């Protein structure tokens, strides 16, 4: 619901918000795209930021490829549904058959409810009128803070990495067009965090 509201506040229609959830289906990337657009950035900067934030899912896919053994038309569907939750549930099982069941049931449930909630949030935000009247224009940065805070507390994202990304963005704001600071910060964070994800996936083998 937060993404639906944030994307409408960024200027998306409810239909565009829903298509984003249906085809992108990774929260960090979707919020990044909406945030860059809301800040006046170009479509290229928005999509670049979204791509970089979703890049870690590629590492998940490498680990899950042999486990899921998805073939033919199921392969792109499995790729779309490879997210944090489905990966965690699949890798938490003791048998390949249970891993596949956990992956598909988790992915299907999250996909269904994520998309329903996106539509509800978008329609609700649209019905409210001007987003700034209710503070919805602050939804994107607030959502990012909500996504990052638990990772900082859990040690999944080191504070120095988060600080470096924030510093890069702040330094580039007066020097580059809108959207580029977020893109550069995302690139730095992805390089640092993807290495950690890769090491953890190797340990899970």
C-alpha positions in Angstrom: 0.0 0.0 0.0 2.9 2.3 0.8 4.3 1.9 -2.7 0.9 2.4 -4.3 0.5 5.7 -2.4 4.1 6.8 -3.0 4.0 6.1 -6.7 0.8 8.1 -7.2 2.4 10.9 -5.2 5.4 10.7 -7.6 3.0 11.3 -10.5 2.1 7.7 -11.6 -1.4 6.7 -12.3 -2.9 3.7 -10.4 -2.5 1.7 -13.6 1.2 2.5 -14.0 1.7 1.7 -10.3 0.1 -1.7 -10.8 2.1 -2.5 -13.9 5.3 -1.6 -12.0 4.4 -4.1 -9.3 3.3 -6.8 -11.8 6.5 -6.6 -13.9 9.2 -5.4 -11.5 8.1 -7.0 -8.2 11.0 -6.0 -6.0 10.2 -3.3 -3.5 13.6 -1.6 -3.3 13.7 -1.1 -7.1 10.1 0.1 -7.3 10.6 2.7 -4.5 13.8 3.8 -6.2 12.1 4.4 -9.5 9.2 6.3 -7.9 11.7 8.3 -5.8 13.8 9.4 -8.8 10.8 10.4 -10.8 9.3 12.3 -7.9 12.6 14.2 -7.6 12.5 15.2 -11.2 15.0 12.7 -12.5 15.0 11.2 -16.0 13.5 7.8 -16.8 17.0 6.5 -17.5 18.2 7.5 -14.0 15.1 6.0 -12.5 15.4 2.7 -14.3 19.1 2.5 -13.7 18.6 2.9 -9.9 15.9 0.3 -10.0 18.1 -2.1 -11.9 21.1 -1.7 -9.6 18.9 -2.3 -6.5 17.4 -5.4 -8.0 20.8 -6.8 -9.1 21.2 -8.9 -5.9 18.3 -11.0 -7.1 20.6 -12.3 -9.8 22.8 -13.8 -7.1 19.8 -15.5 -5.6 18.9 -16.9 -9.0 22.3 -18.4 -9.4 21.9 -20.2 -6.1 18.3 -21.4 -6.8 18.8 -22.4 -10.4 19.7 -26.1 -9.8 17.3 -26.3 -6.8 14.2 -25.1 -8.7 15.1 -26.7 -12.0 12.7 -24.4 -13.8 12.4 -25.0 -17.5 10.7 -23.5 -20.5 8.1 -20.9 -19.8 8.5 -21.4 -16.1 12.0 -20.1 -16.1 11.2 -16.4 -16.7 8.4 -16.7 -14.1 10.8 -18.1 -11.5 13.2 -15.2 -12.3 10.5 -12.7 -11.7 9.5 -14.3 -8.4 13.0 -14.6 -7.1 13.0 -12.2 -4.2 14.3 -12.1 -0.6 11.3 -13.9 0.9 11.0 -16.7 -1.7 14.7 -17.3 -1.6 14.9 -17.4 2.2 12.0 -19.9 2.4 13.5 -22.1 -0.3 16.9 -22.2 1.2 15.5 -22.9 4.7 14.2 -26.4 3.7 16.0 -29.7 4.2 14.8 -31.4 1.0 14.7 -30.2 -2.7 11.0 -31.0 -3.0 10.2 -28.9 0.1 12.5 -26.1 -1.2 10.5 -26.0 -4.4 7.2 -26.0 -2.6 8.3 -23.3 -0.2 9.6 -21.1 -3.1 6.4 -21.3 -5.2 4.0 -20.9 -2.4 5.8 -18.0 -0.8 6.4 -16.3 -4.1 2.8 -16.7 -5.2 1.4 -15.4 -1.9 3.7 -12.4 -1.8 3.1 -11.6 -5.5 -0.7 -11.7 -5.1 -0.9 -9.6 -1.9 1.8 -7.2 -3.0 -0.1 -6.4 -6.2 -3.5 -6.1 -4.5 -2.0 -3.8 -1.8 -0.3 -1.7 -4.5 -3.6 -1.1 -6.3 -5.4 -0.3 -3.1 -2.8 2.2 -2.0 -2.7 3.8 -5.4 -6.5 4.1 -5.7 -6.6 5.5 -2.1 -3.9 8.1 -2.8 -5.6 9.1 -6.0 -9.0 9.5 -4.2 -7.3 11.8 -1.6 -6.4 14.4 -4.2 -3.2 16.4 -3.9 -0.6 14.1 -2.2 1.1 17.1 -0.5 -2.0 17.9 1.5 -1.5 14.7 3.4 2.2 14.4 3.4 2.3 11.6 0.8 5.0 13.3 -1.1 7.3 12.1 1.8 6.2 8.5 1.4 9.2 7.4 -0.8 12.0 8.6 1.5 10.0 7.3 4.5 9.6 3.9 2.9 13.3 3.7 2.1 14.1 4.5 5.7 11.7 1.7 6.8 13.5 -0.7 4.4 17.0 0.2 5.5 16.5 0.6 9.3 16.0 -3.1 10.2 19.0 -4.1 8.1 21.2 -1.6 9.9 20.0 -2.9 13.3 20.5 -6.5 12.2 24.0 -5.9 10.8 22.9 -7.0 7.4 23.9 -3.6 6.0 27.0 -2.2 7.7 26.6 1.4 8.9 29.7 2.5 7.1 28.3 1.2 3.8 25.0 3.0 4.3 26.9 6.2 5.4 29.1 6.0 2.3 26.1 5.7 0.0 24.4 8.6 1.7 27.5 10.8 1.5 27.9 10.0 -2.3 24.3 11.1 -2.9 24.6 14.3 -0.9 27.9 15.3 -2.5 26.5 14.8 -6.0 23.1 16.6 -5.5 24.5 20.1 -6.4 26.7 18.7 -9.2 24.5 16.4 -11.2 20.9 16.2 -12.6 18.1 14.8 -10.5 18.2 11.1 -10.2 22.0 10.7 -10.7 22.9 11.0 -7.0 20.5 8.1 -6.2 21.9 6.1 -9.1 25.5 6.6 -7.9 24.6 5.8 -4.3 22.8 2.6 -5.4 25.8 1.5 -7.5 28.1 1.9 -4.5 25.7 0.1 -2.2 25.2 -2.8 -4.6 28.9 -3.4 -5.0 29.3 -3.6 -1.3 26.2 -5.5 -0.3 26.2 -8.0 -3.2 29.6 -9.3 -2.1 28.1 -10.0 1.3 25.0 -11.7 -0.2 27.2 -13.9 -2.4 29.3 -15.0 0.6 26.2 -15.9 2.6 24.7 -17.9 -0.3 28.0 -19.8 -0.7 27.8 -20.7 3.0 24.3 -22.0 2.6 25.4 -24.6 0.1 
